[in-house]
């Protein structure tokens, strides 16, 4: 995906700057000039090495999410782990990722409207469908305790608990007059609620 070879130190500086700008401004609001300014290079260098904003964006977040899945792959896809263990591992990994890239859910939602095919390709490349398929193999475990609930519904409910407080932060803070510390407490508690949801539908461990 690179245009020309470059030394790793320069590449890392550009990518770190790009992460900050993309997450803060969103895809449409981010510019190569803003990334270049933050990284301490000129815009021509970014285009020379990375060719385009699209290339730089997908390179960065494929690396980030790919590393997340690589590190957690044994827990997420382990044949010897239960559905509960896989879901717990996913919740923990997802929450750590969202803590670091807290504006990413809004970014992804915006990009799905702008170019859904690119977003689908992105998730395909970082093996997210493989994770979901791994969850599906535990359908029988769920059916034993909750025959009327599907894996898709359970994962969607857990994901909603984790993501909604992030995408609705301004609204929650306004409605409940929260400061940042209180909002952080609420967001953290939602992770616990997501695991309680898993226990509710799978039965206590």
N, C-alpha and C positions, 0 to 999 in steps of 0.2 A: 504494500500500500504506500510505501515511501516513494518520493520522487527520486532522490539521490541519497547515497550513503552519507551519514553524518556521524560525528563522534557521539558517544552515548551521553556524555555530560550535557552537550547542547540539546540533544533530543529530550532528555529528562526535564531540562529547564523549560523547554517549549511546552511539553505535555503537562507539566504541573501548572504552568500559567494558563493553559487552555482549559484545564479542569475547573479552575477558579472562575474563569470568565463564562464558560458554558453553563455551569451550575447557577451562577449569579444572574446572568442575563438571559438564559435560554438560547436556543439555537438561533432564532431570528435576531435577537438583540446582540448576540456576540459578533464581533468582527475580528478579522485577522489582524487589523491594526491594533485593537485593544489587547489581543493576545501578545503581539510583538512588543508592545510597550511594556506590558507587565513582565515579560520574559527578559527584556533588555536587548532585543534584537530588532532588526528592521523587517518590515512586512515582506520585502523581496526574499529574504532568507527563508521565511516560513513557506512561501509559495514554491521556492526552489526545492526545498526538502520534502514538503508534504503535499504539494500541488493544490489542495483545496481545503476549505473548511469542513466539507463532508468527510474527506479522508481523515483529517485530524480528529474529528469528533468520534467517528467509528473506531479508529485505532485506540483512542484513549479508553473508551468505555467497554470495548470488547476486552481489552487487557484487564481492566478493573474487575468486571464481572466474571471473566474467565478465570482469573486468579481466585476469586471468591468461591466459585464452584469447584475448582481444582482442589483447594485446601479442604473443602467440606465434602468432597465427592464420596469418600468412604461412608460417611454418616448419612448422606442424602440418597445414595444408591446402593448401599450395602445389602447384599442378598440375605445376610444373616441378621439384619436389624428389623425390628417390628415397625409397623406403620406409625405407631406413636413416636418411636425414637427418630424416625425419618422426619416426621412433622416437627418435632421439637428442634431437631438440628436445623431445619429450614427456617423456623421462626428465629432462632438465635443468630443464624448467619444473616438473615434478611435484616434483622434489627441492627446488627453491627454495621452493615453496609449503609443503611438509611441514616444512622447516626453520623456517618462520615459524609454522605452525599444526600443531605436532607432535602435539597431542592430537586433531586432527580425525579421523583414521582410526578411532579407538576410538569417537568420538562418532557417526560415520556408521554404524558397525556396530551400535551400540546403537539408533540411530534406525530402522534397517532392521527390527529386531525390533519396535519400538514402533509404527511407522506406515510400512510399506513404500511405500504409495502417495505419501505426501508426499515421501519421499526420491527416488522415481522422477521425480516432477514437478520436483523441485529440479534433478536432473541434466539433465533434458530442457530446462529453461529456460536452463541455462548452456552448452548446446550440446555436452555431452560425447558424446552419440550421434553428432553430426556428426564429431567427431574420430575415433571408432571407425570410422565409415563411410569416412573418409579413409584410414585404415590398410588397410581391406579392399580398396581399389583397388590395393594393392600385392601382392595375393595371388599374382599371376603371378611377381613377383620372388622370392618365397619358394619357390614351387613349383619354380623352376629349380634351386635348391640343396638344398632339403629337401622333396621331394614328400609326405612323410608327416606334415608339421607344418603346422598351420593358423595363421593370423594370431591367432585367438582364443587359442590355446595359447601362442604366443610372447608376446603382450601380457600374458597372465595370469602367465607365469613372470617376466617383467621386473617387473611390478607387485608380485609377491610378494617379490622381492628388496628392493624399496624399502620396502614397508610392514611386512613381518614384524619387522624389528629395532625398529620404532617401537612396534607394539602389544605386543611381547613384551619390552620393555625391562626391567621388573622381573625377569622370569624369566632373561633372559640375564645380567643383572648378578649374580644370585644363583648361577647355575650356574657361571659363569666367574670369579666374584669380581672383576668389573670396577668401576672407578670411572667417573664420568661422562665423563672425558676419553677413556678407553679405549673406552667404549661409542660415543662420538661418532666415533672412528676407525673402528670396525667399521661403523657406519651409513654413513659416507662411502665406505668401500671397497665397500659393496654397490652403490652407484651405478656404480662402475667395472665390477663384475661384471655388472650389467644390460646395460651396453654390450658387454661381452665376449660375453654371451649372444647379442645381436643379431648380432655379427660371426660367431659360430660357425654360426648358422643361415642367415645371408645370404652367408657367405663374406667373406674379408678385403677391405677397401675397396681 
